C-alpha cells in the first residue's frame, strides 16, 4: 500500500438503522482491493439527502421511503480526499497518483455497459451504486474508491470549498442546463438561500440569466442578492407568482425548485411564461404533486424536467467554474463531530449556504 504511514483504525460517523442517532465509532481503515484507491478524507459537505436517508424520509421513484440501505451506514457524498495508496491491478492509471486530490461523489460505481452509461447519463446506471445507500461515504477518515470511476481533481483546487460542488453544485449546474437558458432570460430559483439554491443562482447567472431568488428567513434577502440574484421574493410576505409576473411581464422563462418542500412546487408552473421550463430538483417526502392543470401545460407549451445530480463530465464542468472563480460556494467549516448538530440545524432550516465538515486533522 505504499510508503505513507496509514493507520489500521479510524473514526467514522455512522447510523445503525433508519431513524438512528449518529454515532462516532472506531472502524477499520479499508484496504484497497483490485482496481481501487485509498483516499484520506480532508473535507466533506453535508447534504439534505444524508439527513433524509438517515431519518427514513428519503423518497424513491415510486414515492415510497427508501429502505434498501446498507446498515450500519456511513453517509456523506460531498467529500474531498487525497490518494494515499493505490490498490492492485489499476486498469486506467492516467492521472492517478499518491497525494492527488479526488472527489467522493453520490455515484460510486457504474457498469459502463447499459444504455445510460453509454449515453453519458451514467447517474441512471441500472447496476449503479452510490454512497448514499449502498456504500460507505465521506463521513469517515479513509475511504476506498473505484479507480475506474474516480473523480480526479486538478491539483490547484481548494479542497475546503470544492466538496459541495460534487453534489449540490453539480445538481444546480445540471438543473440550469436542463432549462436551456439564454442570456437575458428570467430564471426563478425557489429555495435560493440554501446549499443547493445559492449555487443554482450563481450557475444561472454564469449562463447570463436574470435570477429571481425566492426564500424566507432572517438574512436570506441579503444573502441571495449577495450571490448574484437580481431580485428577491420573500414568500412569507409576498405572493411569489404575482411578484414574478410583475417583474417579468410575461412570466419567467424558467423555474428551478431546489427546496425539498411540496409547497415550493405547488404553483411553480404559474410563474412561467409560454414555452417556459420547470426543473424539479428538491425531493419532498411522500408523494406530493404539482398543482398544475394539464390544460395549462398543453396550452402554454411548458416543459417539465427532473434532475438527478449529473454525469462525471458535467461534474468536472461544474468544478471548473468554481476553480476559475465564476461560482463561489458559501460555506461554513465545522468540526467533524458537529455532524449531529448540523442535522438539527438543517431540519430547522437555519443554514444559509453549505456546511463543510473538516475530517482530517
URDAUR-V469237 format. One record per residue. N is the residue number from 1. RES is the residue in one letter. SS is DSSP state (H for helix, E for strand, L for the rest). OMEGA is omega in degrees with one decimal (none if undefined). Layout:
n->N res->RES ss->SS omega->OMEGA
n->N res->RES ss->SS omega->OMEGA
//
This chain:
n->1 res->X ss->L omega->174.8
n->2 res->X ss->L omega->-173.4
n->3 res->X ss->L omega->179.6
n->4 res->X ss->L omega->-179.7
n->5 res->X ss->L omega->-178.0
n->6 res->X ss->L omega->-179.8
n->7 res->X ss->L omega->177.9
n->8 res->X ss->L omega->-178.4
n->9 res->X ss->E omega->-178.2
n->10 res->X ss->E omega->174.0
n->11 res->X ss->E omega->177.6
n->12 res->X ss->E omega->172.6
n->13 res->X ss->E omega->-174.8
n->14 res->X ss->E omega->168.7
n->15 res->X ss->E omega->-174.3
n->16 res->X ss->L omega->179.6
n->17 res->X ss->L omega->178.6
n->18 res->X ss->L omega->-177.8
n->19 res->X ss->L omega->-178.5
n->20 res->X ss->L omega->178.7
n->21 res->X ss->L omega->174.8
n->22 res->X ss->L omega->177.2
n->23 res->X ss->E omega->172.7
n->24 res->X ss->E omega->-170.7
n->25 res->X ss->E omega->175.2
n->26 res->X ss->E omega->-174.6
n->27 res->X ss->E omega->173.6
n->28 res->X ss->E omega->171.5
n->29 res->X ss->L omega->-178.3
n->30 res->X ss->L omega->174.3
n->31 res->X ss->L omega->-177.5
n->32 res->X ss->L omega->179.7
n->33 res->X ss->L omega->179.5
n->34 res->X ss->L omega->177.4
n->35 res->X ss->L omega->175.0
n->36 res->X ss->E omega->170.9
n->37 res->X ss->E omega->173.8
n->38 res->X ss->E omega->180.0
n->39 res->X ss->E omega->171.6
n->40 res->X ss->E omega->-176.4
n->41 res->X ss->E omega->-180.0
n->42 res->X ss->E omega->-178.9
n->43 res->X ss->E omega->172.9
n->44 res->X ss->E omega->171.8
n->45 res->X ss->E omega->177.5
n->46 res->X ss->L omega->-176.0
n->47 res->X ss->L omega->176.7
n->48 res->X ss->H omega->-179.3
n->49 res->X ss->H omega->173.9
n->50 res->X ss->H omega->179.6
n->51 res->X ss->H omega->-176.4
n->52 res->X ss->H omega->176.9
n->53 res->X ss->H omega->178.2
n->54 res->X ss->H omega->-176.3
n->55 res->X ss->H omega->-179.2
n->56 res->X ss->L omega->-179.5
n->57 res->X ss->L omega->178.6
n->58 res->X ss->L omega->-176.1
n->59 res->X ss->E omega->174.3
n->60 res->X ss->L omega->-178.1
n->61 res->X ss->L omega->179.9
n->62 res->X ss->L omega->-179.9
n->63 res->X ss->L omega->179.1
n->64 res->X ss->L omega->179.8
n->65 res->X ss->E omega->177.5
n->66 res->X ss->L omega->-179.7
n->67 res->X ss->L omega->-179.8
n->68 res->X ss->L omega->-175.2
n->69 res->X ss->L omega->176.8
n->70 res->X ss->L omega->175.3
n->71 res->X ss->L omega->-8.1
n->72 res->X ss->L omega->-173.9
n->73 res->X ss->E omega->174.0
n->74 res->X ss->E omega->-175.4
n->75 res->X ss->L omega->176.7
n->76 res->X ss->L omega->178.4
n->77 res->X ss->L omega->172.9
n->78 res->X ss->L omega->-171.7
n->79 res->X ss->E omega->172.0
n->80 res->X ss->E omega->-179.8
n->81 res->X ss->E omega->173.8
n->82 res->X ss->E omega->177.7
n->83 res->X ss->E omega->176.9
n->84 res->X ss->E omega->178.5
n->85 res->X ss->E omega->174.8
n->86 res->X ss->E omega->177.3
n->87 res->X ss->L omega->-179.9
n->88 res->X ss->L omega->170.9
n->89 res->X ss->L omega->174.5
n->90 res->X ss->L omega->-175.5
n->91 res->X ss->L omega->178.9
n->92 res->X ss->L omega->-172.9
n->93 res->X ss->L omega->-178.3
n->94 res->X ss->L omega->178.7
n->95 res->X ss->L omega->-179.7
n->96 res->X ss->L omega->178.5
n->97 res->X ss->L omega->173.5
n->98 res->X ss->L omega->-177.2
n->99 res->X ss->L omega->175.9
n->100 res->X ss->L omega->179.7
n->101 res->X ss->E omega->177.4
n->102 res->X ss->E omega->177.2
n->103 res->X ss->E omega->175.8
n->104 res->X ss->E omega->-170.8
n->105 res->X ss->L omega->174.7
n->106 res->X ss->L omega->-180.0
n->107 res->X ss->E omega->-178.9
n->108 res->X ss->E omega->-179.5
n->109 res->X ss->E omega->178.3
n->110 res->X ss->L omega->-176.9
n->111 res->X ss->L omega->-179.2
n->112 res->X ss->L omega->-175.8
n->113 res->X ss->L omega->-177.2
n->114 res->X ss->L omega->-175.8
n->115 res->X ss->H omega->179.9
n->116 res->X ss->H omega->176.3
n->117 res->X ss->H omega->-178.5
n->118 res->X ss->H omega->-179.2
n->119 res->X ss->L omega->-178.2
n->120 res->X ss->L omega->175.2
n->121 res->X ss->L omega->-170.9
n->122 res->X ss->H omega->175.7
n->123 res->X ss->H omega->177.3
n->124 res->X ss->H omega->-177.5
n->125 res->X ss->L omega->-175.8
n->126 res->X ss->L omega->177.8
n->127 res->X ss->L omega->-175.5
n->128 res->X ss->L omega->174.4
n->129 res->X ss->E omega->179.8
n->130 res->X ss->E omega->-178.2
n->131 res->X ss->L omega->179.2
n->132 res->X ss->L omega->-174.9
n->133 res->X ss->L omega->-167.2
n->134 res->X ss->L omega->-176.8
n->135 res->X ss->L omega->177.7
n->136 res->X ss->L omega->-174.0
n->137 res->X ss->L omega->-167.3
n->138 res->X ss->L omega->174.4
n->139 res->X ss->L omega->178.8
n->140 res->X ss->E omega->-174.6
n->141 res->X ss->L omega->-179.8
n->142 res->X ss->E omega->-178.0
n->143 res->X ss->E omega->174.0
n->144 res->X ss->E omega->-175.4
n->145 res->X ss->E omega->177.5
n->146 res->X ss->E omega->-177.0
n->147 res->X ss->H omega->-178.0
n->148 res->X ss->H omega->-179.9
n->149 res->X ss->H omega->-174.3
n->150 res->X ss->L omega->176.1
n->151 res->X ss->E omega->-179.0
n->152 res->X ss->E omega->-174.7
n->153 res->X ss->L omega->175.4
n->154 res->X ss->L omega->-177.9
n->155 res->X ss->L omega->-172.8
n->156 res->X ss->L omega->177.2
n->157 res->X ss->L omega->176.6
n->158 res->X ss->L omega->-176.7
n->159 res->X ss->H omega->-178.7
n->160 res->X ss->H omega->-174.9
n->161 res->X ss->H omega->-169.2
n->162 res->X ss->H omega->-177.0
n->163 res->X ss->H omega->-179.3
n->164 res->X ss->H omega->179.0
n->165 res->X ss->H omega->-173.9
n->166 res->X ss->H omega->176.5
n->167 res->X ss->L omega->-179.6
n->168 res->X ss->H omega->-178.8
n->169 res->X ss->H omega->179.0
n->170 res->X ss->H omega->179.9
n->171 res->X ss->H omega->178.9
n->172 res->X ss->H omega->179.5
n->173 res->X ss->H omega->179.8
n->174 res->X ss->H omega->179.5
n->175 res->X ss->H omega->178.6
n->176 res->X ss->H omega->176.1
n->177 res->X ss->H omega->-175.8
n->178 res->X ss->H omega->-176.9
n->179 res->X ss->L omega->169.8
n->180 res->X ss->L omega->-177.7
n->181 res->X ss->L omega->173.9
n->182 res->X ss->L omega->177.4
n->183 res->X ss->L omega->-179.9
n->184 res->X ss->L omega->178.4
n->185 res->X ss->L omega->175.1
n->186 res->X ss->E omega->178.4
n->187 res->X ss->E omega->179.0
n->188 res->X ss->E omega->172.6
n->189 res->X ss->E omega->177.5
n->190 res->X ss->E omega->-171.5
n->191 res->X ss->L omega->-169.9
n->192 res->X ss->L omega->-178.1
n->193 res->X ss->L omega->-177.2
n->194 res->X ss->L omega->-178.9
n->195 res->X ss->L omega->177.7
n->196 res->X ss->L omega->-175.7
n->197 res->X ss->H omega->-177.4
n->198 res->X ss->H omega->175.0
n->199 res->X ss->H omega->176.3
n->200 res->X ss->H omega->176.7
n->201 res->X ss->H omega->-175.1
n->202 res->X ss->H omega->177.9
n->203 res->X ss->H omega->177.2
n->204 res->X ss->H omega->178.3
n->205 res->X ss->H omega->178.8
n->206 res->X ss->H omega->177.0
n->207 res->X ss->L omega->178.4
n->208 res->X ss->L omega->-178.1
n->209 res->X ss->L omega->168.0
n->210 res->X ss->E omega->-168.4
n->211 res->X ss->E omega->171.4
n->212 res->X ss->E omega->178.9
n->213 res->X ss->E omega->177.8
n->214 res->X ss->E omega->178.6
n->215 res->X ss->E omega->175.3
n->216 res->X ss->L omega->177.4
n->217 res->X ss->L omega->-178.3
n->218 res->X ss->L omega->175.2
n->219 res->X ss->L omega->-175.5
n->220 res->X ss->H omega->-179.3
n->221 res->X ss->H omega->-179.4
n->222 res->X ss->H omega->-179.1
n->223 res->X ss->H omega->-176.3
n->224 res->X ss->H omega->176.5
n->225 res->X ss->H omega->-179.2
n->226 res->X ss->H omega->178.6
n->227 res->X ss->L omega->170.1
n->228 res->X ss->L omega->178.0
n->229 res->X ss->L omega->178.7
n->230 res->X ss->L omega->-179.2
n->231 res->X ss->E omega->177.0
n->232 res->X ss->E omega->176.6
n->233 res->X ss->E omega->174.7
n->234 res->X ss->E omega->-174.5
n->235 res->X ss->L omega->178.2
n->236 res->X ss->L omega->-177.0
n->237 res->X ss->L omega->-179.7
n->238 res->X ss->L omega->172.9
n->239 res->X ss->L omega->-175.8
n->240 res->X ss->H omega->-178.4
n->241 res->X ss->H omega->-179.7
n->242 res->X ss->H omega->-177.4
n->243 res->X ss->H omega->177.3
n->244 res->X ss->H omega->178.6
n->245 res->X ss->H omega->178.6
n->246 res->X ss->H omega->-176.6
n->247 res->X ss->H omega->-170.9
n->248 res->X ss->H omega->-178.1
n->249 res->X ss->L omega->-178.4
n->250 res->X ss->L omega->-174.0
n->251 res->X ss->L omega->-178.0
n->252 res->X ss->E omega->174.3
n->253 res->X ss->E omega->-178.2
n->254 res->X ss->E omega->173.5
n->255 res->X ss->E omega->174.7
n->256 res->X ss->E omega->-179.5
n->257 res->X ss->E omega->-179.3
n->258 res->X ss->L omega->-178.5
n->259 res->X ss->L omega->178.5
n->260 res->X ss->L omega->-177.0
n->261 res->X ss->L omega->179.3
n->262 res->X ss->H omega->-179.4
n->263 res->X ss->H omega->-179.1
n->264 res->X ss->H omega->-178.5
n->265 res->X ss->H omega->-166.7
n->266 res->X ss->H omega->-174.6
n->267 res->X ss->L omega->-177.3
n->268 res->X ss->H omega->-179.1
n->269 res->X ss->H omega->-179.9
n->270 res->X ss->H omega->177.8
n->271 res->X ss->H omega->-171.1
n->272 res->X ss->E omega->172.5
n->273 res->X ss->E omega->175.6
n->274 res->X ss->E omega->-179.7
n->275 res->X ss->E omega->-177.8
n->276 res->X ss->E omega->-177.2
n->277 res->X ss->E omega->174.1
n->278 res->X ss->E omega->176.0
n->279 res->X ss->E omega->-178.2
n->280 res->X ss->E omega->-176.0
n->281 res->X ss->L omega->179.2
n->282 res->X ss->L omega->-178.3
n->283 res->X ss->L omega->176.2
n->284 res->X ss->L omega->176.2
n->285 res->X ss->L omega->-179.5
n->286 res->X ss->L omega->-177.9
n->287 res->X ss->L omega->178.0
n->288 res->X ss->L omega->-176.7
n->289 res->X ss->L omega->171.1
n->290 res->X ss->L omega->-180.0
n->291 res->X ss->L omega->-177.2
n->292 res->X ss->L omega->178.2
n->293 res->X ss->L omega->178.2
n->294 res->X ss->H omega->-179.7
n->295 res->X ss->H omega->177.4
n->296 res->X ss->H omega->179.5
n->297 res->X ss->H omega->-177.1
n->298 res->X ss->H omega->-173.0
n->299 res->X ss->H omega->177.7
n->300 res->X ss->L omega->178.4
n->301 res->X ss->L omega->-176.8
n->302 res->X ss->L omega->172.7
n->303 res->X ss->E omega->178.9
n->304 res->X ss->E omega->-176.6
n->305 res->X ss->E omega->173.6
n->306 res->X ss->E omega->-174.2
n->307 res->X ss->L omega->175.3
n->308 res->X ss->L omega->-177.3
n->309 res->X ss->L omega->-179.0
n->310 res->X ss->L omega->-178.9
n->311 res->X ss->L omega->176.6
n->312 res->X ss->H omega->178.2
n->313 res->X ss->H omega->179.3
n->314 res->X ss->H omega->177.2
n->315 res->X ss->H omega->-179.1
n->316 res->X ss->H omega->174.9
n->317 res->X ss->H omega->178.2
n->318 res->X ss->H omega->177.7
n->319 res->X ss->H omega->-175.6
n->320 res->X ss->H omega->178.2
n->321 res->X ss->H omega->175.6
n->322 res->X ss->H omega->179.3
n->323 res->X ss->H omega->-178.2
n->324 res->X ss->L omega->175.4
n->325 res->X ss->L omega->178.1
n->326 res->X ss->L omega->176.8
n->327 res->X ss->L omega->-176.1
n->328 res->X ss->L omega->177.7
n->329 res->X ss->L omega->175.3
n->330 res->X ss->L omega->-172.3
n->331 res->X ss->E omega->167.6
n->332 res->X ss->E omega->178.8
n->333 res->X ss->E omega->-177.3
n->334 res->X ss->E omega->176.2
n->335 res->X ss->E omega->-179.4
n->336 res->X ss->H omega->-173.0
n->337 res->X ss->H omega->175.0
n->338 res->X ss->H omega->-179.9
n->339 res->X ss->H omega->178.7
n->340 res->X ss->H omega->178.6
n->341 res->X ss->H omega->178.6
n->342 res->X ss->H omega->176.9
n->343 res->X ss->H omega->179.1
n->344 res->X ss->H omega->179.9
n->345 res->X ss->H omega->176.2
n->346 res->X ss->H omega->-178.2
n->347 res->X ss->H omega->180.0
n->348 res->X ss->H omega->-177.8
n->349 res->X ss->L omega->-174.1
n->350 res->X ss->L omega->-173.1
n->351 res->X ss->L omega->171.1
n->352 res->X ss->L omega->-175.9
n->353 res->X ss->L omega->-173.5
n->354 res->X ss->E omega->172.6
n->355 res->X ss->E omega->174.8
n->356 res->X ss->E omega->178.2
n->357 res->X ss->E omega->173.4
n->358 res->X ss->E omega->-174.9
n->359 res->X ss->L omega->-176.8
n->360 res->X ss->L omega->176.3
n->361 res->X ss->L omega->none
//
